[in-house]
Amino acid sequence: MPEEEANFITPEQQPEPKDATFESPKETGQESKEQHEQSEQGEGDEQDGNDTPEPVQVKMPAAPAAPSAVPIEKDPILTDIESILQDDLTDLFLSLPDDKKWEFKQKGEETASKIREMVAGGKFKIKKIFQLIRDWLKIVPGVNKYFLEQEAKIKADKLLKYAQEQAKASQNKL
């Protein structure tokens, strides 16, 4: 079996590390010394070196920009409202299927932002809050109606107490 010569890339053919571009010798117009000698001497059983695949030009993507070092902080009132809403629901949330988890989370964030607007506006309506929470909890499949009502009532009462505390705190600032 005839020995085949391995084609190595010489330092002159290696691309610059800055642009990380690899080009074949034909594209650059350069031939390696081995290829040049082979073509002049006609050595080897290869047919003009066509049996070996030619290098392909590959461009490396630039590294993505680093994310900003400053994390976006949520409104403390919104964080408190979200923590009140998620109390005692961790096991329930973890038992949900993945698609329902996403929907439950989105609806919960939407509910929390609506409640936050009410607290900030000073127009806290317990019936409206109760309905928002109940509609949010209805996303959970197969949950008892009475459980939903009870959880919504408990959370609405906690939020009412929180809203009253916020109102007192804002009056004390004035």
Residue frames as qw, qx, qy, qz and C-alpha x, y, z in Angstrom:
[[0.000, 0.890, 0.456, 0.000, 0.00, 0.00, 0.00],
 [0.430, 0.468, -0.042, 0.771, 1.57, 3.35, -0.97],
 [0.327, -0.493, -0.451, 0.668, 2.18, 5.87, 1.74],
 [0.132, 0.836, 0.360, 0.392, 0.25, 9.08, 1.41],
 [0.350, 0.122, -0.268, 0.889, 1.86, 12.32, 2.38],
 [0.166, -0.753, -0.573, 0.277, -0.03, 14.41, 4.89],
 [0.226, 0.633, 0.148, 0.726, -0.63, 18.02, 3.95],
 [0.420, -0.553, -0.438, 0.571, 0.24, 20.30, 6.82],
 [0.110, 0.952, 0.191, 0.211, -0.52, 23.98, 7.02],
 [0.601, 0.150, -0.212, 0.756, 2.64, 26.00, 7.15],
 [0.232, -0.557, -0.387, 0.697, 2.94, 29.06, 9.42],
 [0.009, -0.127, 0.307, 0.943, 2.62, 31.30, 6.34],
 [0.294, -0.308, -0.713, -0.557, -0.82, 29.80, 5.60],
 [0.272, -0.479, -0.746, 0.373, -2.19, 30.06, 9.13],
 [0.044, -0.797, -0.345, -0.495, -4.73, 32.84, 9.59],
 [0.038, 0.425, -0.376, 0.823, -4.34, 35.74, 11.92],
 [0.214, -0.315, -0.855, 0.351, -5.83, 34.96, 15.36],
 [0.158, 0.208, 0.216, -0.941, -7.71, 38.29, 15.32],
 [0.566, 0.180, -0.222, -0.773, -10.19, 37.47, 12.58],
 [0.541, -0.074, 0.816, -0.187, -10.14, 33.68, 13.02],
 [0.734, 0.527, -0.065, -0.423, -10.60, 33.06, 9.29],
 [0.594, -0.229, 0.725, 0.262, -9.37, 29.88, 7.65],
 [0.585, 0.655, -0.158, -0.452, -8.81, 29.89, 3.91],
 [0.928, 0.117, 0.295, 0.195, -7.71, 27.24, 1.48],
 [0.469, -0.387, 0.380, 0.697, -4.37, 27.72, -0.31],
 [0.327, 0.420, 0.620, 0.576, -6.16, 28.12, -3.65],
 [0.065, -0.905, -0.414, -0.074, -8.26, 30.98, -2.26],
 [0.370, -0.836, 0.094, 0.394, -5.22, 32.81, -0.96],
 [0.578, 0.785, -0.222, -0.006, -3.22, 32.22, -4.13],
 [0.148, -0.678, 0.713, -0.105, -0.47, 30.46, -2.16],
 [0.919, 0.072, -0.372, -0.110, 0.70, 26.92, -2.56],
 [0.698, -0.632, 0.334, 0.042, 2.57, 25.00, 0.07],
 [0.025, 0.657, -0.713, -0.242, 6.09, 23.86, -0.75],
 [0.462, -0.044, 0.885, -0.021, 4.99, 20.21, -0.68],
 [0.612, 0.609, 0.455, -0.219, 2.19, 20.77, -3.18],
 [0.322, 0.850, -0.295, -0.294, 4.48, 22.72, -5.43],
 [0.144, -0.498, 0.841, 0.153, 7.13, 19.98, -5.33],
 [0.567, 0.189, 0.793, -0.118, 4.54, 17.26, -5.92],
 [0.591, 0.727, 0.231, -0.263, 3.13, 18.98, -8.97],
 [0.231, 0.794, -0.509, -0.240, 6.63, 19.50, -10.46],
 [0.132, -0.399, 0.906, 0.044, 7.91, 16.00, -9.74],
 [0.722, 0.034, -0.431, -0.540, 4.66, 14.10, -10.26],
 [0.140, 0.191, -0.920, 0.312, 5.35, 11.88, -7.26],
 [0.393, 0.092, 0.673, -0.620, 2.75, 9.73, -5.55],
 [0.115, 0.286, 0.909, 0.281, -0.24, 7.84, -6.79],
 [0.163, 0.666, 0.483, -0.545, -2.58, 10.77, -6.25],
 [0.397, 0.571, 0.494, 0.521, -4.07, 12.59, -9.17],
 [0.164, 0.541, 0.010, 0.825, -2.85, 16.15, -8.70],
 [0.084, -0.012, -0.623, 0.778, -3.86, 16.04, -5.02],
 [0.461, -0.223, -0.259, -0.819, -7.61, 16.02, -5.79],
 [0.605, -0.256, -0.753, -0.034, -8.29, 13.02, -3.55],
 [0.332, -0.293, -0.580, 0.683, -7.83, 15.02, -0.37],
 [0.026, -0.870, -0.483, -0.098, -10.52, 17.48, 0.62],
 [0.321, 0.457, -0.094, 0.824, -9.52, 21.10, 0.52],
 [0.184, -0.316, -0.567, 0.738, -9.78, 23.28, 3.62],
 [0.025, -0.741, -0.573, -0.349, -12.97, 25.26, 3.88],
 [0.083, 0.379, -0.190, 0.902, -13.19, 28.89, 4.87],
 [0.462, -0.602, -0.646, 0.085, -14.70, 29.17, 8.34],
 [0.017, 0.546, -0.171, 0.820, -15.43, 32.42, 10.12],
 [0.354, -0.318, -0.750, 0.459, -15.72, 32.35, 13.87],
 [0.176, -0.833, -0.373, -0.369, -18.52, 34.52, 15.27],
 [0.110, 0.505, -0.389, 0.762, -17.52, 37.36, 17.50],
 [0.265, -0.262, -0.805, 0.462, -18.13, 36.89, 21.20],
 [0.183, -0.782, -0.491, -0.337, -21.44, 38.40, 22.35],
 [0.006, 0.607, -0.265, 0.749, -21.27, 41.56, 24.35],
 [0.271, -0.122, -0.809, 0.507, -21.20, 41.04, 28.09],
 [0.264, -0.746, -0.564, -0.236, -24.51, 41.71, 29.81],
 [0.065, -0.748, 0.169, -0.639, -24.73, 44.86, 31.84],
 [0.378, 0.095, -0.757, 0.524, -23.30, 44.53, 35.30],
 [0.266, -0.037, 0.413, -0.870, -26.21, 46.34, 36.94],
 [0.031, -0.342, -0.933, -0.105, -29.20, 44.04, 37.48],
 [0.295, -0.413, -0.260, -0.821, -32.63, 45.56, 37.10],
 [0.002, -0.098, -0.795, 0.598, -34.27, 45.82, 40.50],
 [0.212, -0.561, -0.717, -0.355, -37.99, 45.31, 40.88],
 [0.302, -0.582, 0.051, -0.753, -40.18, 47.73, 42.72],
 [0.037, 0.145, -0.855, 0.496, -40.17, 46.73, 46.42],
 [0.587, 0.103, 0.336, -0.729, -43.96, 47.01, 46.59],
 [0.778, 0.300, -0.376, -0.404, -44.32, 44.66, 43.62],
 [0.405, 0.291, -0.844, 0.198, -41.88, 42.20, 45.19],
 [0.246, -0.060, 0.712, -0.655, -43.87, 42.22, 48.42],
 [0.720, 0.211, 0.070, -0.657, -47.13, 41.65, 46.54],
 [0.693, 0.332, -0.608, -0.201, -45.61, 38.76, 44.59],
 [0.183, 0.222, -0.877, 0.383, -44.33, 37.16, 47.79],
 [0.486, 0.054, 0.512, -0.706, -47.81, 37.41, 49.35],
 [0.773, 0.301, -0.174, -0.531, -49.35, 35.83, 46.27],
 [0.648, 0.340, -0.680, -0.041, -46.89, 32.94, 46.15],
 [0.311, -0.372, 0.712, -0.508, -47.16, 32.03, 49.85],
 [0.613, -0.003, 0.726, -0.312, -48.06, 28.33, 50.32],
 [0.778, 0.532, 0.064, -0.328, -48.21, 27.70, 46.56],
 [0.001, -0.645, 0.728, 0.231, -44.73, 26.27, 45.95],
 [0.417, -0.031, 0.908, 0.001, -45.84, 22.62, 45.99],
 [0.572, 0.623, 0.454, -0.280, -48.81, 23.43, 43.79],
 [0.330, 0.829, -0.299, -0.337, -46.60, 25.25, 41.29],
 [0.118, -0.498, 0.840, 0.178, -44.04, 22.44, 41.14],
 [0.516, 0.171, 0.833, -0.101, -46.77, 19.87, 40.43],
 [0.540, 0.696, 0.118, -0.457, -47.94, 21.75, 37.33],
 [0.798, 0.317, 0.342, 0.381, -46.96, 20.65, 33.80],
 [0.462, -0.180, 0.157, 0.854, -44.34, 22.87, 32.13],
 [0.063, 0.446, 0.457, 0.767, -46.77, 24.70, 29.84],
 [0.408, -0.779, -0.444, -0.170, -49.10, 25.45, 32.76],
 [0.593, -0.481, -0.168, 0.624, -46.16, 26.64, 34.88],
 [0.294, 0.091, 0.245, 0.919, -45.34, 29.28, 32.29],
 [0.203, -0.592, -0.490, -0.607, -48.98, 30.36, 31.99],
 [0.569, -0.687, -0.426, 0.147, -49.40, 30.40, 35.79],
 [0.527, -0.328, -0.061, 0.782, -46.27, 32.51, 36.23],
 [0.141, 0.266, 0.345, 0.889, -47.27, 35.01, 33.51],
 [0.359, -0.669, -0.491, -0.427, -50.79, 35.42, 34.88],
 [0.616, -0.594, -0.353, 0.379, -49.38, 35.77, 38.42],
 [0.409, -0.145, 0.048, 0.900, -47.03, 38.56, 37.36],
 [0.074, -0.435, -0.437, -0.783, -49.87, 40.29, 35.53],
 [0.507, -0.691, -0.503, -0.116, -52.10, 40.00, 38.59],
 [0.587, -0.458, -0.229, 0.627, -49.36, 41.35, 40.85],
 [0.255, 0.075, 0.180, 0.947, -48.80, 44.37, 38.61],
 [0.262, -0.584, -0.480, -0.599, -52.55, 45.16, 38.57],
 [0.601, -0.665, -0.413, 0.158, -52.68, 44.92, 42.36],
 [0.531, -0.216, -0.069, 0.817, -49.59, 47.11, 42.61],
 [0.044, 0.374, 0.310, 0.873, -51.32, 49.81, 40.55],
 [0.468, -0.686, -0.459, -0.315, -54.27, 49.71, 42.92],
 [0.657, -0.526, -0.288, 0.456, -52.05, 49.94, 46.01],
 [0.410, -0.045, 0.079, 0.908, -50.04, 52.81, 44.53],
 [0.097, -0.450, -0.395, -0.795, -53.20, 54.62, 43.42],
 [0.162, -0.053, 0.564, -0.808, -54.81, 54.33, 46.83],
 [0.712, 0.049, -0.076, -0.696, -57.92, 52.70, 45.35],
 [0.061, 0.192, -0.977, 0.068, -57.76, 49.23, 46.81],
 [0.741, -0.060, -0.056, -0.666, -60.98, 47.33, 46.14],
 [0.431, -0.293, 0.835, -0.178, -61.07, 44.02, 47.96],
 [0.791, 0.351, 0.423, -0.269, -63.67, 42.52, 45.61],
 [0.592, 0.749, -0.271, -0.127, -61.58, 43.32, 42.55],
 [0.038, -0.620, 0.777, -0.103, -58.45, 41.87, 44.19],
 [0.648, -0.055, 0.709, -0.273, -60.35, 38.72, 45.15],
 [0.799, 0.532, 0.181, -0.216, -61.51, 38.25, 41.55],
 [0.383, 0.773, -0.504, -0.046, -58.01, 38.77, 40.15],
 [0.233, -0.462, 0.839, -0.169, -56.51, 36.20, 42.50],
 [0.734, 0.150, 0.595, -0.291, -59.31, 33.69, 41.91],
 [0.728, 0.656, -0.057, -0.193, -58.94, 34.01, 38.13],
 [0.184, 0.707, -0.682, 0.037, -55.21, 33.48, 38.48],
 [0.396, -0.282, 0.841, -0.238, -55.64, 30.35, 40.60],
 [0.814, 0.330, 0.286, -0.383, -58.19, 28.89, 38.17],
 [0.470, 0.644, -0.568, -0.205, -55.30, 28.14, 35.81],
 [0.171, -0.333, 0.911, -0.174, -54.37, 25.19, 38.04],
 [0.623, -0.028, -0.594, -0.508, -56.17, 22.13, 36.62],
 [0.677, -0.236, -0.697, -0.022, -58.25, 19.91, 38.92],
 [0.155, 0.078, -0.568, 0.804, -58.22, 22.15, 41.98],
 [0.136, -0.586, -0.777, 0.184, -61.21, 22.22, 44.28],
 [0.009, 0.728, 0.300, 0.616, -63.45, 25.30, 43.89],
 [0.547, -0.816, -0.177, -0.055, -63.58, 25.83, 47.62],
 [0.734, -0.291, 0.058, 0.611, -59.80, 25.69, 47.89],
 [0.361, 0.422, 0.258, 0.791, -59.58, 28.42, 45.24],
 [0.260, -0.818, -0.273, -0.435, -62.08, 30.58, 47.09],
 [0.705, -0.671, -0.106, 0.202, -60.33, 30.08, 50.42],
 [0.674, -0.091, 0.134, 0.721, -56.84, 30.82, 49.04],
 [0.194, 0.578, 0.288, 0.738, -58.10, 33.88, 47.17],
 [0.421, -0.839, -0.238, -0.249, -59.78, 35.19, 50.33],
 [0.745, -0.519, -0.028, 0.418, -56.67, 34.64, 52.48],
 [0.561, 0.093, 0.215, 0.794, -54.41, 36.35, 49.96],
 [0.008, 0.718, 0.319, 0.618, -56.84, 39.24, 49.44],
 [0.550, -0.814, -0.186, -0.007, -56.97, 39.82, 53.21],
 [0.713, -0.336, 0.087, 0.609, -53.17, 39.81, 53.46],
 [0.386, 0.352, 0.303, 0.797, -52.96, 42.25, 50.55],
 [0.221, -0.843, -0.316, -0.376, -55.56, 44.52, 52.16],
 [0.651, -0.704, -0.060, 0.278, -53.50, 44.62, 55.34],
 [0.635, -0.062, 0.232, 0.735, -50.37, 45.33, 53.30],
 [0.182, 0.620, 0.358, 0.674, -52.12, 48.14, 51.37],
 [0.400, -0.878, -0.226, -0.132, -53.23, 49.74, 54.63],
 [0.699, -0.499, 0.073, 0.508, -49.65, 49.61, 55.94],
 [0.492, 0.228, 0.326, 0.775, -48.42, 51.23, 52.73],
 [0.055, -0.804, -0.346, -0.480, -51.04, 53.96, 53.03],
 [0.561, -0.810, -0.103, 0.138, -49.97, 54.70, 56.62],
 [0.694, -0.246, 0.199, 0.647, -46.32, 54.75, 55.62],
 [0.339, 0.463, 0.352, 0.739, -46.98, 57.21, 52.80],
 [0.259, -0.880, -0.271, -0.293, -48.99, 59.49, 55.15],
 [0.672, -0.654, -0.004, 0.348, -46.15, 59.47, 57.67],
 [0.617, 0.084, 0.250, 0.741, -43.71, 60.59, 54.99],
 [0.095, 0.733, 0.301, 0.603, -45.75, 63.69, 54.27]]
